[in-house]
Every structure is written in C-alpha cells, then in structure tokens.
C-alpha cells in the first residue's frame, strides 16, 4: 500500500518538478515575466538578498560588498540592475524612488564592463530621464546607444534586453507621435518575441502592436493583433497581461460603439487590476468606462467615473494621469454646460502638462480650452490658447490639430474685429487644406475587416477558454484521483485505528476489572470495596466488618502463596455463601465484609467461627465492626477510606485483647459527634474522641486491656492532657 502511494505521488508531482527544472533553465524569461506580472513580489524577493541598499565607490568595495552578502559578483550586479529598474516601474510610488534609482545607476556605472552591462545602464538612464522628467528625446537617445551596443548579441539574456529596449523605444515614439519610427521598433519587438519562442512575450508584443494601430485609428489591424495576443495569452497564469488586453479591447469596442462589450471588457479589466493591487490601471479602466458613457452622451455617469479615476491618480501622485483626467473632466463639464468647472479643470491640466513638458498632451488641452472659451464668448482666451496649440501642432507636424487650431484662430480674430488677421488665418487654413489630401477611408472594407477580426477574436477567446477548462478538468481529475486515494488510505488507517481502539478498550476494561482484584486470590479487593461503596447510594451498607484470621496472617509465607490463596478462596466463598454479604480480600488472612442489614457483633462473630471452623479454622478470630451510618446527621457522608480506617483501628484494638478466644471491638458515635473526628490523623482524632466520651467503645473483652494504636506523628502526645481538650 505504501509503495502504491509513493508511486501515485511521484506521477502527480513529476510534471511539477519537470516544470521547475524547465523554469530554472529559462530564468531570465521568467524574471522578465515577473517584472510585468508581479513586480512587487520580485522586489520583496530582492529585498531579502539586498536588505540594505548597496553603497560602494569602487570595484574593490563592490567585491567586498558581494562577499558580505554571500553572493557572486554576477548575481549581485544582476540584482542591483533589477532593483534599479523596479524603482522606476509604474507600480512604485515611493517618494524617493527616482533618487534611489539614480544612485543605483551611478554605482552600476562603476562596475559595468561588458556590452550587456553598459547597455543596461544606458537603458536605466534613459528610463530615468523619461520617467522622472518626461524628457523623451534624451531618453530615446540613450536607448539608441543601448541598442547599438547589443545589436550583435544573440544569447537569451541579450535577446530579452533587446526585446525590452525595442518595446520602450516604440512606446516613447508613440507618445511623441512619431508613428513610422514607433512601428519599426514594434515590428522588431515582434520578431524578437518569436525568436525567444515565449508565448507570454509574443502575446505582449502583439498587444503593443494592437495598441499602436489603435492609436492610428486602424481598428481592424488593432483588433487583429489583439486577437493574436489572446491566442498566446495564458489567462489566469498571466492575469496582468490578460487584464491589459481586456482594457485595450474595451477601448476598441468603445470606438466601434459596441457599448455592452466595451463595458464588460473594461469592468473585467478593472476587477483584475484591483485584485492585483495595480491602482494605476484601475484608474485607466475607470477612465475608459467614463469615456464609454461619454461617447453615449451619458455625461453625468462619465463625470462620476472620471472623479473616481482622479482620486486614484491624486493618491498615487501620477501627475500625467491626473492631467489627463482633468482634461476629460473639463470636456465632460463643458458638455453639460458648466463652462466654469470645465475651464477650471482644463487649466489645472494645462499646468501639469506644461510643467512636465508633455506637449503631445498639451496641444489637445489647449484646443479644448480654446473651444470652451469661444463657447463662453471669451475670444481673447480662445485666441491665446488656439495660437499656443497651433505652435505646438506645427512644430510636431500634427496637421489635423494644426487645422483645428487655425480654424479657431480665424473665428477668434473675426469675433474680435481683427479682420485682416482673420483673412490671413483663413488663407493659411485653405493652403493647409490643399496640402492635406483627404484619404479614402475604405469604410466598407474596414467594417468588413473589423467584423472578421471580432469573430476571430471571439473564436480565439472561446478556444482559450476551452483550453483553460481542459487544463482545469485535467488538474481536477488528478486532484480527484489523489483525493480518492488519500480517502481510501485514510479509511484504511481509520479502520486500523478503530480496531486498535477496540482492542485497547477491551484491554482497558480487563485492566480495570483486574485492578479491582486482590493479586493472590484474584477475588475482589480493597479497590473493589471502594467502588462498590461509591455505587451503593440506593442500597447502602448497614454493617461493615474487618475480619482477621490472626494465626493465618503469615500463612502465605509458611505454606506458600498458592496453597494459602486456595485456602483463603474457600474461606471467603464459604462466608459469602453462608452470610449473603459483600466479601473483599484485603490481603491473606484479612477479609472485609459488607452487609445491607444491621447485624449484632456477637452473633456475627459466632457465625464466622462456625464457618471458619469447617474451612481450615485453626486460628483465633479478631473483628473490627461498625454499624452505619456512624454519624447521626444523614447529610454528612463519610468516604470508604474513612470507614476502612476506622475498621482497621477497631480490628487493631481487638487484636490487643489476646488470642485466648475470638474478640470484636466496635464503636458508636454520640448524636452531636462531628465529621471532623474522621479527618487525618484519623487514629489520633478517634482516640481523643473516645477519651472525651464522644465515641463509645463496645467489645466482648475487657475494654481496659485495649491498647489503641498510635502513629509516629503523635506517638509522644498525651491525649489525656487538658490542653488537647476541645
């Protein structure tokens, strides 16, 4: 059975250990996935190897630091690289995160000799410039230098770094609206992901491409890439990635006016991000939901969700996200006619975008302020912000935005009576319109592509769900097999334990019964008497007698215990059968009798003499006898031990009268006697009570010849002295 259990356990756990071995071989890929899926967990893991931030000023100091941490130099360097990168991830909201990251980068520069290390430092420096200062131009320059250093490296670690560099470059060029360059980097990202043959990284590359085409308003291509991403996404195994895909799908469905699908995807994304503790993207999900309601004209619902997102962004200190939410709130308030609140929020957004040099967001904010101001007939403000938007749009070659800005300038000039400026502005707008030829949208073709991609996406999601269900079923089956086996094993163990318990129970009962027996004769002994006395409340004993066959007390030595035991058995059984009483063998030659009726001592002693005479009766008899209850108050209950001790004392007194004939001694309490008489020391208390007349002694011998026993604890006490009187 044990061998079968071990075999089954090995079968169940073998895939797990295989996966562990496979994971160890692909450590860098797993690390990259962990950065994207569980960055906080990875940072906590690093904090165990780096409980304090490194602080070294040379290679020698670095080597000593590595020795102190009991890490190899390569391991320590990799941990510092990861820690510096994690400090600049979106989840990290520590106030000093960028200061710490910069210090770590400076230390890495001291120990970076290989092309990989130098490229990694350049990436970190670019990341720092982009994250802390939104200086994307400098960041891109540093990233390009990093790419140049690594372009000939093809090992797995280098490929993953190249993958990260291409992703970040693509995203930064997208922010700067440099679409052509961004696409080149994202296509390289996709190629590298397939070279790495990692499903997670392939899904991520496809997702980023989907985001790119969404920004270009090519919804069909965007949906196509998200469909591909869904095929490679691992569902619950990559919750963060799946949530990002859901969020992007919500945006696409929103633009396709598939409101129910959009809301469902956005809410799924918000719920997953909330479970992951990723509040940045909870805010993004809230913003998408707000925009879904806004596109349906449900502006009040939109404002509610924008305010929720704003609260999160304020708490996180994410100024760009806060600026975008203020922009969206401004638009929502404008749509419900509250131009004062609209301008207030838009100007706050303007301050954030200006301070962060985010001109790619500022141009849209300026245009919206110009529109709101024009609606409020504030033409000076409208002209001012339209001119600012025109300058940014022209510098960034944003033709659509430039056209809108010039159009608003024209309206403002005309309203202000500046007709010459209005005319020049109109001429400029006409020239711009001639330069920008309207392109055929291919609307019907695009609709067909989108419909096809939606169906393909639904199919892909259904296939993924089916695969997940199959995996869950297989896992459940293994768990069921294991549970059934464990249950059977448990039942067998329980059955064995039950049998063992029954065996022990029987043995315990036998031991309990044996405990009640006198060891030589195997008849009821002193413990049996105590048990019977405790259980005799319904039919209490009326007479107790302790009988000593005085000449046979040492017969077990003189004739052997077996012969003596047989003799005692005959004697006690004869007494029991003749007197119909409870009989107990205390030890050889000493019997305790219990009667349910009151018997006169002389009569009992005569009966016992007749019985013993017929059964090896060459011995004198001595008897201590008590009539119960000893005390007049029936509420006072004495114990079996107190009764037995009293009987012993009476028997001892009887034996002091001699062996010339059979003797008994008994005692009787006066009505006012108290229970304290029977407390320890028992013999002393009884003897004192006899002297004081509280106890009356009766015997068939001469009472004056009785010698009362004394314990060592009071053998020198004179009970006749007055000072002992109560």
C-alpha positions in Angstrom: 0.0 0.0 0.0 2.8 2.5 0.9 4.6 1.6 -2.3 1.5 2.3 -4.3 1.0 5.6 -2.6 4.6 6.7 -3.3 4.2 5.7 -7.0 1.0 7.7 -7.4 2.5 10.7 -5.6 5.5 10.5 -8.0 3.2 10.5 -11.0 1.3 13.5 -9.7 4.3 15.6 -8.8 6.6 14.7 -11.8 5.2 17.4 -14.1 5.6 20.0 -11.3 9.3 19.1 -10.9 9.8 19.0 -14.6 8.3 22.5 -14.9 10.6 23.6 -12.1 13.6 22.3 -13.9 12.5 23.9 -17.1 11.9 27.2 -15.3 15.4 27.2 -13.8 16.8 26.8 -17.4 14.8 29.9 -18.5 15.4 32.1 -15.5 15.8 35.3 -17.5 12.5 34.9 -19.3 10.7 34.1 -16.1 12.3 37.2 -14.5 11.1 39.4 -17.4 7.6 37.9 -17.0 7.7 38.5 -13.2 8.6 42.2 -13.8 5.4 42.6 -15.8 3.1 40.3 -13.8 4.3 40.5 -10.2 6.8 43.3 -9.8 6.1 43.8 -6.1 6.8 40.2 -5.4 10.1 40.4 -7.2 11.1 43.5 -5.3 10.3 41.7 -2.0 12.4 38.8 -3.1 15.3 41.2 -3.9 15.0 42.9 -0.5 15.9 39.5 1.1 19.3 39.4 -0.8 19.7 43.2 -0.6 18.3 44.1 2.9 20.1 47.4 2.7 20.9 49.5 -0.4 24.4 48.9 -1.7 26.8 51.8 -1.3 30.2 51.4 -2.9 32.6 53.7 -4.6 34.9 51.3 -6.5 35.1 47.8 -7.9 37.1 46.6 -4.8 34.3 47.9 -2.5 31.7 46.2 -4.7 33.7 42.9 -4.4 33.8 43.2 -0.6 30.0 44.0 -0.5 29.3 40.9 -2.6 31.4 38.8 -0.2 29.5 40.2 2.8 26.2 39.4 1.1 27.5 35.9 0.2 26.6 36.4 -3.4 28.6 36.0 -6.6 29.6 39.3 -8.2 27.4 38.5 -11.3 24.4 37.7 -9.1 24.7 40.9 -7.1 25.2 43.0 -10.2 22.0 41.4 -11.7 20.0 42.1 -8.5 21.1 45.7 -8.5 20.1 46.1 -12.2 16.7 44.6 -11.5 16.2 46.8 -8.3 17.1 50.0 -10.2 14.6 49.0 -13.0 11.8 48.2 -10.5 12.3 51.5 -8.7 11.1 53.2 -11.9 8.2 50.9 -12.7 4.7 52.4 -12.6 3.6 50.4 -9.5 6.3 52.0 -7.4 5.1 55.2 -5.7 8.0 55.7 -3.2 8.7 59.4 -2.9 12.5 58.8 -3.2 12.2 56.2 -5.9 14.0 58.2 -8.6 16.7 59.3 -6.2 17.4 55.7 -5.2 17.3 54.6 -8.9 19.8 57.3 -9.9 22.2 56.3 -7.1 22.0 52.6 -8.1 22.6 53.6 -11.7 25.7 55.5 -10.7 27.0 52.5 -8.8 26.3 50.2 -11.7 28.4 52.5 -14.0 31.4 51.8 -11.8 31.2 48.0 -12.3 29.8 47.8 -15.8 32.4 46.4 -18.3 30.6 44.1 -20.7 28.4 45.3 -23.6 25.4 43.9 -21.8 26.1 45.8 -18.6 26.8 49.1 -20.4 23.7 48.7 -22.5 21.6 48.0 -19.3 23.0 51.2 -17.6 22.1 53.2 -20.7 18.6 51.8 -20.7 18.2 52.7 -17.0 19.5 56.2 -17.6 17.0 56.7 -20.4 14.3 55.2 -18.3 15.2 57.7 -15.5 15.0 60.7 -17.9 11.7 59.6 -19.3 10.0 58.7 -16.1 11.3 61.4 -13.8 11.4 64.3 -16.2 9.3 63.2 -19.2 12.4 64.0 -21.3 11.7 61.5 -24.0 14.1 63.0 -26.5 17.1 62.4 -24.2 15.7 59.0 -23.2 15.4 57.9 -26.8 19.0 58.9 -27.5 20.2 56.8 -24.6 18.1 53.9 -25.6 19.5 54.1 -29.2 23.0 53.9 -27.8 22.0 50.8 -25.8 20.5 49.2 -28.9 23.7 49.8 -30.9 25.8 48.1 -28.2 23.6 45.0 -28.2 22.6 44.6 -31.9 25.1 41.7 -32.5 24.3 39.8 -29.3 22.1 36.7 -29.7 22.2 34.9 -26.4 18.9 34.6 -24.4 19.7 37.3 -21.8 20.8 39.7 -24.5 17.7 39.0 -26.6 15.5 39.8 -23.6 17.3 43.1 -23.1 16.9 43.9 -26.8 13.2 43.0 -26.5 12.8 45.5 -23.6 14.7 48.2 -25.4 12.6 47.9 -28.6 9.4 47.9 -26.6 10.3 51.1 -24.6 11.5 52.8 -27.8 8.3 52.0 -29.6 6.2 53.3 -26.8 8.2 56.6 -26.5 8.0 57.2 -30.2 4.2 56.6 -29.9 4.0 59.2 -27.2 5.9 61.7 -29.4 3.5 60.9 -32.3 6.4 59.6 -34.4 4.4 56.8 -35.8 6.7 55.5 -38.5 9.7 55.1 -36.2 7.5 53.6 -33.5 6.2 50.9 -35.9 9.7 49.9 -36.9 10.6 49.3 -33.3 7.4 47.4 -32.6 7.9 45.1 -35.6 11.4 44.4 -34.3 9.8 43.7 -30.9 7.5 41.1 -32.5 10.4 39.5 -34.4 12.5 39.2 -31.1 9.5 37.7 -29.3 9.2 34.9 -31.9 12.9 34.3 -31.7 12.6 33.9 -28.0 9.7 31.5 -28.5 8.0 32.6 -25.3 4.2 32.7 -25.5 3.9 35.4 -22.9 6.4 37.7 -24.7 4.8 37.0 -28.1 1.3 37.9 -26.6 2.8 41.1 -25.1 4.4 42.1 -28.5 1.1 41.6 -30.3 -0.7 43.6 -27.7 1.7 46.5 -28.1 1.2 46.4 -31.9 -2.5 46.3 -31.3 -2.2 49.5 -29.2 -0.1 51.1 -31.9 -2.7 50.5 -34.6 -5.4 51.6 -32.3 -3.6 55.0 -31.9 -3.6 55.2 -35.7 -7.4 54.6 -35.7 -6.8 51.4 -37.7 -9.3 49.4 -35.6 -9.2 46.4 -37.9 -5.5 45.9 -37.7 -5.6 46.7 -34.0 -8.3 44.0 -33.4 -6.2 41.6 -35.5 -3.2 42.0 -33.2 -5.2 41.7 -30.1 -6.8 38.6 -31.4 -3.3 37.2 -31.9 -2.3 38.3 -28.4 -5.3 36.5 -27.0 -4.2 33.2 -28.7 -0.9 33.4 -26.8 -2.1 34.8 -23.6 -2.1 32.4 -20.7 -5.3 33.5 -18.9 -5.1 33.1 -15.1 -1.3 32.3 -15.4 -0.7 35.9 -16.7 -3.5 37.9 -15.1 -1.9 41.3 -15.6 -1.3 40.7 -19.3 -4.9 39.4 -19.8 -6.3 42.5 -17.9 -4.2 44.8 -20.2 -5.6 43.1 -23.3 -9.2 43.4 -21.9 -8.6 47.1 -21.3 -7.4 47.7 -24.8 -10.3 45.6 -26.2 -12.7 47.9 -24.2 -11.2 50.9 -26.0 -11.7 49.3 -29.4 -15.2 48.2 -28.6 -15.9 51.7 -27.4 -14.8 53.2 -30.7 -16.8 50.6 -32.5 -19.8 51.7 -30.4 -20.2 48.1 -29.1 -21.2 49.5 -25.7 -22.1 46.3 -23.9 -18.9 44.5 -25.0 -16.8 47.6 -24.1 -18.3 47.9 -20.6 -17.9 44.2 -20.0 -14.2 44.2 -21.0 -13.5 47.4 -19.0 -15.1 46.1 -15.9 -13.3 42.8 -16.2 -10.0 44.7 -16.5 -10.8 47.0 -13.5 -11.7 43.9 -11.4 -8.5 42.1 -12.3 -6.3 45.1 -11.8 -8.0 45.7 -8.4 -7.2 42.1 -7.3 -3.6 42.6 -8.4 -3.4 45.8 -6.5 -2.4 47.7 -9.6 -4.2 51.0 -8.9 -2.6 52.8 -11.9 -4.6 50.6 -14.3 -7.6 50.6 -12.1 -7.6 54.3 -12.8 -7.1 53.7 -16.5 -10.1 51.2 -16.5 -12.3 53.8 -14.7 -11.3 56.4 -17.4 -12.2 54.0 -20.2 -15.6 53.3 -18.6 -16.1 57.1 -18.2 -15.3 57.6 -21.9 -17.7 54.8 -22.9 -20.5 56.7 -21.1 -19.3 60.0 -22.6 -19.5 58.6 -26.1 -23.1 57.7 -25.4 -23.8 61.2 -24.1 -24.2 60.0 -20.5 -22.0 62.8 -19.2 -23.0 62.6 -15.5 -22.0 58.9 -15.3 -18.8 59.8 -17.2 -18.1 62.5 -14.6 -18.6 60.0 -11.7 -16.0 57.6 -13.2 -13.6 60.4 -14.1 -13.7 61.6 -10.4 -13.0 58.1 -9.2 -10.0 57.9 -11.5 -8.9 61.3 -10.4 -9.0 60.3 -6.8 -6.7 57.3 -7.5 -4.3 59.4 -9.6 -4.0 62.0 -6.9 -3.3 59.4 -4.3 -0.7 57.8 -6.4 0.9 61.1 -7.3 0.7 60.2 -11.1 0.7 63.8 -12.5 0.3 62.9 -16.2 -2.6 60.6 -15.4 -4.1 63.3 -13.2 -3.7 65.8 -16.0 -5.5 63.5 -18.5 -8.3 63.0 -16.0 -8.6 66.8 -15.5 -8.7 67.2 -19.3 -11.5 64.6 -19.6 -13.4 66.2 -16.7 -13.1 69.5 -18.4 -14.7 68.1 -21.5 -17.5 66.4 -19.5 -18.3 69.6 -17.7 -18.3 71.5 -21.0 -20.8 69.1 -22.5 -23.3 69.6 -19.6 -22.9 73.4 -19.9 -20.8 74.1 -16.8 -18.1 76.1 -18.6 -16.7 77.5 -15.3 -15.9 74.0 -14.0 -14.7 73.0 -17.4 -12.2 75.8 -17.6 -11.1 75.3 -14.1 -10.2 71.6 -14.7 -8.7 72.3 -18.1 -6.4 75.0 -16.8 -5.2 72.7 -14.0 -4.5 70.0 -16.6 -2.6 72.7 -18.7 -0.4 73.5 -15.7 0.5 69.8 -15.3 1.3 69.2 -19.0 3.3 72.4 -19.2 5.4 71.6 -16.1 6.0 68.1 -17.4 6.8 69.3 -20.9 4.1 67.0 -22.3 3.4 68.9 -25.5 1.8 65.9 -27.1 -1.0 66.2 -24.5 -0.8 70.0 -24.1 -1.9 70.6 -27.8 -5.3 68.8 -27.2 -5.8 70.6 -23.9 -5.1 74.0 -25.5 -7.5 73.3 -28.3 -10.3 72.3 -25.9 -9.7 75.4 -23.7 -9.9 77.5 -26.9 -13.2 75.8 -27.8 -14.7 76.2 -24.3 -13.6 79.9 -24.2 -15.2 80.5 -27.6 -18.4 79.0 -26.4 -18.3 81.4 -23.5 -17.6 84.3 -25.9 -14.2 84.8 -24.2 -12.4 85.4 -27.5 -9.2 86.7 -26.1 -8.7 83.4 -24.2 -9.8 81.4 -27.2 -7.3 83.2 -29.5 -4.5 82.8 -26.9 -4.9 79.0 -26.5 -5.6 78.4 -30.2 -2.3 80.2 -31.0 -0.4 78.0 -28.4 -2.0 74.9 -29.9 -1.1 76.0 -33.4 2.6 76.5 -32.4 2.8 73.0 -30.9 1.0 71.3 -33.7 3.2 73.0 -36.3 6.4 72.0 -34.5 5.3 68.4 -34.2 3.7 68.3 -37.8 0.3 67.4 -36.4 -1.7 68.6 -39.4 -5.2 67.7 -38.2 -4.6 69.6 -34.9 -3.0 72.5 -36.8 -6.1 72.8 -39.0 -8.3 72.9 -35.9 -6.1 75.5 -34.2 -6.0 77.8 -37.2 -9.8 77.5 -37.6 -10.3 78.6 -34.0 -7.8 81.4 -34.5 -9.8 82.6 -37.5 -13.1 82.6 -35.6 -11.5 84.5 -32.7 -9.9 87.1 -35.0 -13.3 87.7 -36.7 -15.1 88.0 -33.4 -12.6 90.5 -32.1 -12.9 92.6 -35.3 -9.4 91.8 -36.4 -10.5 91.1 -40.0 -7.1 91.3 -41.6 -5.7 88.7 -39.2 -8.8 86.6 -39.7 -8.3 86.8 -43.5 -4.6 85.8 -43.3 -5.6 83.0 -41.0 -8.3 81.8 -43.4 -5.8 81.9 -46.3 -3.4 79.8 -44.2 -6.1 77.3 -43.5 -7.0 77.0 -47.2 -3.4 76.4 -48.1 -3.2 73.7 -45.4 -6.4 72.0 -46.7 -4.8 71.9 -50.3 -1.7 70.3 -48.9 -3.6 67.6 -47.0 -5.4 65.5 -49.5 -8.3 63.6 -48.0 -7.6 59.9 -48.0 -10.2 57.3 -48.7 -11.1 55.7 -45.6 -12.2 52.5 -47.2 -15.1 52.4 -44.7 -16.9 49.4 -46.0 -13.7 47.4 -46.3 -12.6 48.4 -42.8 -16.0 47.4 -41.4 -15.7 44.0 -43.1 -12.2 43.6 -41.6 -13.3 44.6 -38.2 -16.3 42.2 -38.3 -13.9 39.4 -39.3 -11.5 40.2 -36.6 -14.3 40.4 -34.0 -15.4 36.9 -35.0 -11.8 35.7 -34.9 -11.3 37.2 -31.5 -14.4 35.6 -30.2 -13.2 32.3 -31.6 -9.8 32.7 -30.1 -11.3 33.6 -26.7 -13.6 30.6 -26.8 -10.6 28.3 -27.7 -8.6 29.8 -24.9 -11.5 29.3 -22.5 -11.9 25.7 -23.7 -8.2 25.1 -23.2 -8.4 26.6 -19.8 -11.3 24.3 -19.0 -9.5 21.3 -20.2 -6.5 22.1 -18.1 -8.8 22.7 -15.1 -10.5 19.4 -15.8 -7.2 17.6 -16.0 -6.0 19.2 -12.8 -9.3 18.4 -11.1 -9.0 14.8 -12.3 -5.5 14.5 -10.8 -6.7 16.1 -7.6 -9.7 13.8 -7.5 -7.5 10.7 -8.0 -5.2 11.9 -5.3 -8.1 12.7 -3.0 -9.8 9.3 -3.6 -6.5 7.6 -3.0 -5.9 9.7 0.1 -9.5 9.0 1.2 -9.0 5.2 0.8 -5.8 5.4 2.6 -7.4 7.4 5.4 -10.3 4.9 5.6 -7.8 2.0 5.9 -5.9 3.9 8.6 -9.1 4.8 10.4 -10.2 1.1 10.2 -6.9 0.0 11.7 -7.2 2.7 14.4 -10.7 1.7 15.1 -9.7 -2.0 15.6 -6.7 -0.9 17.7 -9.0 1.3 19.7 -11.4 -1.6 20.3 -8.6 -3.8 21.3 -7.3 -1.2 23.7 -10.8 -0.6 25.0 -11.2 -4.3 25.8 -7.7 -4.4 27.4 -8.5 -1.3 29.4 -11.8 -2.9 30.7 -9.9 -6.0 31.6 -7.2 -4.0 33.4 -9.9 -2.0 35.2 -11.5 -5.3 36.3 -8.1 -6.8 37.2 -7.3 -3.7 39.3 -10.2 -4.4 41.5 -8.9 -7.9 42.4 -6.6 -8.9 45.2 -3.5 -10.1 43.4 -3.1 -13.6 45.0 -6.6 -14.9 45.3 -7.9 -12.9 42.2 -11.0 -12.1 44.3 -12.4 -8.6 44.9 -10.0 -6.5 47.0 -9.8 -3.1 48.6 -10.4 -1.1 45.3 -13.5 -3.2 44.6 -14.8 -2.2 48.1 -14.3 1.5 47.4 -16.1 1.2 44.0 -19.0 -0.8 45.5 -19.3 1.7 48.4 -19.4 4.7 46.0 -22.1 2.9 43.9 -24.2 1.9 46.9 -26.2 5.1 47.4 -29.5 3.4 46.5 -28.9 0.4 48.8 -26.2 1.5 51.4 -24.3 -0.9 53.6 -25.6 -1.1 57.1 -22.8 -3.2 58.7 -19.1 -3.4 57.9 -16.7 -5.9 59.5 -13.0 -6.3 59.1 -12.0 -10.0 60.0 -8.5 -11.1 60.8 -7.7 -14.8 60.8 -4.8 -13.8 63.2 -2.9 -17.1 63.3 -3.0 -17.3 59.5 -1.9 -13.8 58.6 1.6 -15.1 57.7 0.3 -18.4 56.3 1.2 -17.3 52.7 4.9 -17.5 53.9 4.6 -20.6 55.9 2.7 -22.7 53.4 3.3 -20.8 50.1 1.1 -18.2 48.4 -0.7 -20.7 46.1 -1.8 -23.0 48.8 -2.7 -20.1 51.1 -4.7 -18.5 48.2 -6.7 -21.6 47.7 -7.5 -21.8 51.4 -8.5 -18.1 51.5 -10.7 -18.6 48.5 -12.5 -21.4 50.2 -12.9 -19.4 53.4 -14.2 -16.2 51.7 -16.6 -18.1 49.4 -18.0 -20.0 52.4 -18.6 -16.7 54.2 -20.2 -15.2 51.2 -22.5 -18.1 50.5 -23.5 -18.5 54.2 -24.0 -14.9 55.1 -25.1 -13.5 51.7 -22.8 -10.4 52.0 -20.2 -8.5 50.0 -16.8 -10.0 50.6 -13.4 -8.5 49.9 -9.9 -9.9 50.4 -7.6 -7.2 51.7 -4.6 -9.5 52.0 -4.0 -13.1 53.0 -5.9 -13.8 56.2 -7.7 -10.3 56.3 -11.3 -10.1 54.9 -13.7 -7.2 54.7 -17.4 -7.9 54.8 -20.3 -5.6 53.9 -23.9 -6.2 54.9 -27.1 -4.5 53.7 -28.6 -5.1 57.1 -27.6 -4.4 60.7 -26.1 -7.5 62.5 -25.2 -7.8 66.2 -21.4 -8.2 66.7 -21.5 -11.3 68.9 -23.9 -13.0 66.6 -21.8 -12.3 63.6 -18.6 -13.4 65.4 -20.3 -16.7 66.3 -21.5 -17.3 62.7 -18.0 -16.6 61.4 -16.4 -19.0 63.9 -18.8 -21.8 62.8 -18.0 -21.1 59.1 -14.2 -20.8 59.6 -14.1 -23.9 61.8 -15.3 -26.0 58.9 -12.7 -24.5 56.5 -9.2 -24.6 57.9 -10.3 -22.9 61.1 -7.3 -23.5 63.3 -7.0 -19.8 64.1 -8.3 -17.2 66.5 -10.7 -14.6 65.1 -10.5 -10.8 65.7 -13.0 -8.5 64.2 -13.5 -4.7 63.9 -17.1 -3.9 63.2 -19.1 -0.8 62.5 -22.8 -0.1 62.2 -23.7 2.6 59.6 -24.2 5.4 59.4 -21.6 6.4 62.0 -22.9 10.0 62.3 -26.5 10.9 63.3 -26.7 13.6 60.5 -27.6 11.7 57.3 -26.4 14.7 55.2 -22.8 14.0 56.3 -21.2 11.4 54.0 -18.1 9.7 55.0 -15.8 8.1 52.5 -15.0 4.4 52.0 -11.4 5.2 53.1 -12.6 6.8 56.4 -14.8 3.8 57.1 -12.0 1.4 56.4 -9.5 3.3 58.5 -12.0 3.2 61.4 -12.4 -0.5 60.9 -8.7 -1.0 61.0 -8.4 0.8 64.3 -11.2 -1.3 65.8 -9.5 -4.5 64.5 -6.2 -3.4 66.0 -7.9 -2.9 69.3 -9.5 -6.4 69.1 -6.1 -8.0 68.5 -4.6 -6.3 71.6 -7.1 -8.3 73.8 -5.3 -11.6 73.1 -5.7 -14.9 71.3 -7.4 -16.9 74.1 -10.7 -16.5 72.3 -12.4 -14.6 69.5 -12.7 -10.9 70.1 -14.5 -8.0 68.4 -14.4 -4.2 69.0 -16.9 -1.7 67.8 -17.7 1.9 68.4 -20.7 4.2 68.3 -20.9 8.0 68.0 -22.9 10.3 70.2 -25.6 12.3 68.3 -23.6 15.5 68.4 -20.4 13.9 67.1 -18.9 15.9 64.1 -17.4 14.7 60.9 -14.0 16.3 61.9 -13.4 13.1 64.0 -12.7 11.2 60.8 -10.2 13.7 59.4 -6.4 13.0 59.4 -4.8 12.0 61.7 -7.7 9.5 62.0 -6.4 7.3 64.8 -5.5 10.4 67.0 -8.9 12.0 66.4 -10.8 8.8 67.2 -8.7 8.1 70.3 -9.2 11.7 71.6 -13.0 11.3 70.9 -13.0 8.0 72.9 -11.2 9.7 75.8 -13.7 12.6 75.8 -16.7 10.3 75.7 -17.8 11.4 72.2 -17.3 7.8 71.0 -18.5 4.8 73.0 -16.5 1.6 72.5 -18.1 -1.9 72.9 -16.3 -5.2 73.0 -16.7 -8.8 74.2 -13.4 -8.5 76.0 -12.0 -6.2 78.8 -12.0 -2.6 77.5 -9.4 -1.7 80.0 -6.9 -4.0 78.3 -7.3 -2.4 74.9 -4.1 -0.7 73.6 -5.0 1.9 71.0 -2.6 2.2 68.1 -0.5 5.3 67.7 1.0 6.8 64.5 4.6 8.1 64.6 3.2 11.6 64.1 1.6 11.5 67.5 3.1 8.7 69.5 4.5 11.1 72.1 1.2 13.0 72.6 -0.6 12.5 75.9 -4.3 12.6 74.8 -5.3 13.0 78.5 -3.7 16.4 78.9 -6.3 19.2 79.2 -4.6 21.3 76.6 -5.7 18.8 74.0 -9.3 19.1 75.1 -11.7 20.8 72.6 
